[in-house]
Amino acid sequence: YNGTRAYAQSKLATILHAKEIAKQLKAKNANVTINAVHPGIVKTGIFRAHKGFITGKNLHILGASTSCYVALSPQVEGMSGKYFVDCNESNCSVLANDESEARRLWRQTRALIR
């Protein structure tokens, strides 16, 4: 088990799910938006296992700022299927923008939860 890899895969899955659900909602003309956010690095228990990895002033002390911005800002109103970092829309990796991967993950997830 590689914890760093598992963490990265979970973040990728979050972005892919957000993009796929946003696409499906748009096709249904639903008045709902969904976005993925990177909240910043917050000092939590996960970093205790990685001593020296990130310390002190490098930590983003306002871990909820991007989440709050995306949820509440009029500047983001109507935007859906996007990824935000530090209160700004951000580019994703090629894999995170792969619509076929997003659809495949959506189908696999649906099959697992049925």
Contact map, one row per residue, 1 for C-alpha under 8 A:
111001000000000000000000000000000000000000000000000000000000000000000000000000000000000000000000000000000000000000
111111000000000000000000000000000000000000000000000000000000000000000000000000000000000000000000000000000000000000
111111100000000000000000000000000000000000000000000000000000000000000000000000000000000000000000000000000000000000
011111110000000000000000000000000000000000000000000000000000000000000000000000000000000000000000000000000000000000
011111111000000000000000000000000000000000000000000000000000000000000000000000000000000000000000000000000000000000
111111111100000000000000000000000000000000000000000000000000000000000000000000000000000000000000000000000000000000
001111111110000000000000000000000000000000000000000000000000000000000000000000000000000000000000000000000000000000
000111111111000000000000000000000000000000000000000000000000000000000000000000000000000000000000000000000000000000
000011111111100000000000000000000000000000000000000000000000000000000000000000000000000000000000000000000000000000
000001111111110000000000000000000000000000000000000000000000000000000000000000000000000000000000000000000000000000
000000111111111000000000000000000000000000000000000000000000000000000000000000000000000000000000000000000000000000
000000011111111100000000000000000000000000000000000000000000000000000000000000000000000000000001000000000000000000
000000001111111110000000000000000000000000000000000000000000000000000000000000000000000000000000000000001000000000
000000000111111111000000000000000001000000000000000000000000000000000000000000000000000000000000000000000000000000
000000000011111111100000000000000011000000000000000000000000000000000000000000000010000000000001000000000000000000
000000000001111111110000000000000000000000000000000000000000000000000000000000000000000000000001101011001000000000
000000000000111111111000000000000000000000000000000000000000000000000000000000000000000000000000000001001100000000
000000000000011111111100000000000111000000000000000000000000000000000000000000001100000000000000000000000000000000
000000000000001111111110000000000110000000000000000000000000000000000000000000011100000000000000000001000000000000
000000000000000111111111000000000000000000000000000000000000000000000000000000001000000000000000001001100100000000
000000000000000011111111100000000100000000000000000000000000000000000000000000001000000000000000000000000000000000
000000000000000001111111110000001110000000000000000000000000000000000000000000011000000000000000000000000000000000
000000000000000000111111111000000000000000000000000000000000000000000000000000001000000000000000000000000000000000
000000000000000000011111111100000000000000000000000000000000000000000000000000000000000000000000000000000000000000
000000000000000000001111111111111000000000000000000000000000000000000000000000000000000000000000000000000000000000
000000000000000000000111111111000000000000000000000000000000000000000000000000000000000000000000000000000000000000
000000000000000000000011111111000000000000000000000000000000000000000000000000000000000000000000000000000000000000
000000000000000000000001111111000000000000000000000000000000000000000000000000000000000000000000000000000000000000
000000000000000000000000111111100000000000000000000000000000000000000000000000000000000000000000000000000000000000
000000000000000000000000111111110000000000000000000000000000000000000000000000000000000000000000000000000000000000
000000000000000000000000100011111000000000000000000000000000000000000000000000000000000000000000000000000000000000
000000000000000000000000100001111100000000000000000000000000000000000000000000000000000000000000000000000000000000
000000000000000000000100100000111110000000000000000000000000000000000000000001111000000000000000000000000000000000
000000000000000001101100000000011111000000000000000000000000000000000000000000111100000000000000000000000000000000
000000000000001001100100000000001111100000000000000000000000000000000100000000111111000000000000000000000000000000
000000000000011001000000000000000111110000000000000000000000000000000000000000001111000000000000000000000000000000
000000000000000000000000000000000011111000000000000000000000000001100100000000000011100000000000000000000000000000
000000000000000000000000000000000001111100000000000000000000000001100000000000000011110000000000000000000000000000
000000000000000000000000000000000000111110000000000000000000001111100000000000000000110000000000000000000000000000
000000000000000000000000000000000000011111000000000000000011011101000000000000000000110000000000000000000000000000
000000000000000000000000000000000000001111100000000000000011101000000000000000000000000000000000000000000000000000
000000000000000000000000000000000000000111110000000000000011111000000000000000000000000000000000000000000000000000
000000000000000000000000000000000000000011111110000000000010100000000000000000000000000000000000000000000000000000
000000000000000000000000000000000000000001111111000000000000000000000000000000000000000000000000000000000000000000
000000000000000000000000000000000000000000111111100000000000000000000000000000000000000000000000000000000000000000
000000000000000000000000000000000000000000111111110000000000000000000000000000000000000000000000000000000000000000
000000000000000000000000000000000000000000111111111011000000000000000000000000000000000000000000000000000000000000
000000000000000000000000000000000000000000011111111000000000000000000000000000000000000000000000000000000000000000
000000000000000000000000000000000000000000001111111000000000000000000000000000000000000000000000000000000000000000
000000000000000000000000000000000000000000000111111110000000000000000000000000000000000000000000000000000000000000
000000000000000000000000000000000000000000000011111111000000000000000000000000000000000000000000000000000000000000
000000000000000000000000000000000000000000000000011111100000000000000000000000000000000000000000000000000000000000
000000000000000000000000000000000000000000000010011111100000000000000000000000000000000000000000000000000000000000
000000000000000000000000000000000000000000000010001111110110000000000000000000000000000000000000000000000000000000
000000000000000000000000000000000000000000000000000111111110000000000000000000000000000000000000000000000000000000
000000000000000000000000000000000000000000000000000001111110000000000000000000000000000000000000000000000000000000
000000000000000000000000000000000000000000000000000000111111000000000000000000000000000000000000000000000000000000
000000000000000000000000000000000000000000000000000001111111000000000000000000000000000000000000000000000000000000
000000000000000000000000000000000000000111100000000001111111100000000000000000000000000000000000000000000000000000
000000000000000000000000000000000000000111000000000000001111111000000000000000000000000000000000000000000000000000
000000000000000000000000000000000000000011100000000000000011111000000000000000000000000000000000000000000000000000
000000000000000000000000000000000000000101000000000000000001111110000000000000000000000000000000000000000000000000
000000000000000000000000000000000000001111000000000000000001111111000000000000000000000000000000000000000000000000
000000000000000000000000000000000000001100000000000000000000011111110000000000000000000000000000000000000000000000
000000000000000000000000000000000000001000000000000000000000011111111000000000000000011000000000000000000000000000
000000000000000000000000000000000000111100000000000000000000001111111100000000000001111100000000000000000000000000
000000000000000000000000000000000000111000000000000000000000000111111110000000000000001000000000000000000000000000
000000000000000000000000000000000000000000000000000000000000000111111111100000000000000000000000000000000000000000
000000000000000000000000000000000000000000000000000000000000000011111111100000000000001000000000000000000000000000
000000000000000000000000000000000010100000000000000000000000000001111111100100000001001000000000000000000000000000
000000000000000000000000000000000000000000000000000000000000000000111111100100000000000000000000000000000000000000
000000000000000000000000000000000000000000000000000000000000000000011111110100000000000000000000000000000000000000
000000000000000000000000000000000000000000000000000000000000000000011111111110000000000000000000000000000000000000
000000000000000000000000000000000000000000000000000000000000000000000001111110000000000000000000000000000000000000
000000000000000000000000000000000000000000000000000000000000000000000000111110000000000000000000000000000000000000
000000000000000000000000000000000000000000000000000000000000000000000111111111100000000000000000000000000000000000
000000000000000000000000000000000000000000000000000000000000000000000000111111100000000000000000000000000000000000
000000000000000000000000000000001000000000000000000000000000000000000000000111110000000000000000000000000000000000
000000000000000000000000000000001110000000000000000000000000000000000000000111111100000000000000000000000000000000
000000000000000000100100000000001110000000000000000000000000000000000000000001111100000000000000000000000000000000
000000000000000001111110000000001111000000000000000000000000000000000000000000111110000000000000000000000000000000
000000000000000001100000000000000111000000000000000000000000000000000000000000111111000011000000000000000000000000
000000000000001000000000000000000011110000000000000000000000000000000000000000001111100011110000000000000000000000
000000000000000000000000000000000011110000000000000000000000000001000100000000000111111111000000000000000000000000
000000000000000000000000000000000000111100000000000000000000000001000000000000000011111111000000000000000000000000
000000000000000000000000000000000000011100000000000000000000000011000000000000000001111100000000000000000000000000
000000000000000000000000000000000000000000000000000000000000000011101100000000000001111110000000000000000000000000
000000000000000000000000000000000000000000000000000000000000000001000000000000000001111111000000000000000000000000
000000000000000000000000000000000000000000000000000000000000000000000000000000000111101111100000000000000000000000
000000000000000000000000000000000000000000000000000000000000000000000000000000000111100111110000000000000000000000
000000000000000000000000000000000000000000000000000000000000000000000000000000000010000011111000000000000000000000
000000000000000000000000000000000000000000000000000000000000000000000000000000000010000001111111100000000000000000
000000000000000000000000000000000000000000000000000000000000000000000000000000000000000000111111100000000000000000
000000000000000000000000000000000000000000000000000000000000000000000000000000000000000000011111110000000000000000
000000000000000000000000000000000000000000000000000000000000000000000000000000000000000000011111110010000000000000
000000000001001100000000000000000000000000000000000000000000000000000000000000000000000000011111110001000000000000
000000000000000100000000000000000000000000000000000000000000000000000000000000000000000000011111111000000000000000
000000000000000000000000000000000000000000000000000000000000000000000000000000000000000000000111111111000000000000
000000000000000100010000000000000000000000000000000000000000000000000000000000000000000000000000111111100000000000
000000000000000000000000000000000000000000000000000000000000000000000000000000000000000000000000011111110000000000
000000000000000100000000000000000000000000000000000000000000000000000000000000000000000000000010011111111000000000
000000000000000110110000000000000000000000000000000000000000000000000000000000000000000000000001011111111100000000
000000000000000000010000000000000000000000000000000000000000000000000000000000000000000000000000001111111110000000
000000000000000000000000000000000000000000000000000000000000000000000000000000000000000000000000000111111111000000
000000000000100110000000000000000000000000000000000000000000000000000000000000000000000000000000000011111111100000
000000000000000010010000000000000000000000000000000000000000000000000000000000000000000000000000000001111111110000
000000000000000000000000000000000000000000000000000000000000000000000000000000000000000000000000000000111111111000
000000000000000000000000000000000000000000000000000000000000000000000000000000000000000000000000000000011111111100
000000000000000000000000000000000000000000000000000000000000000000000000000000000000000000000000000000001111111110
000000000000000000000000000000000000000000000000000000000000000000000000000000000000000000000000000000000111111111
000000000000000000000000000000000000000000000000000000000000000000000000000000000000000000000000000000000011111111
000000000000000000000000000000000000000000000000000000000000000000000000000000000000000000000000000000000001111111
000000000000000000000000000000000000000000000000000000000000000000000000000000000000000000000000000000000000111111
000000000000000000000000000000000000000000000000000000000000000000000000000000000000000000000000000000000000011111
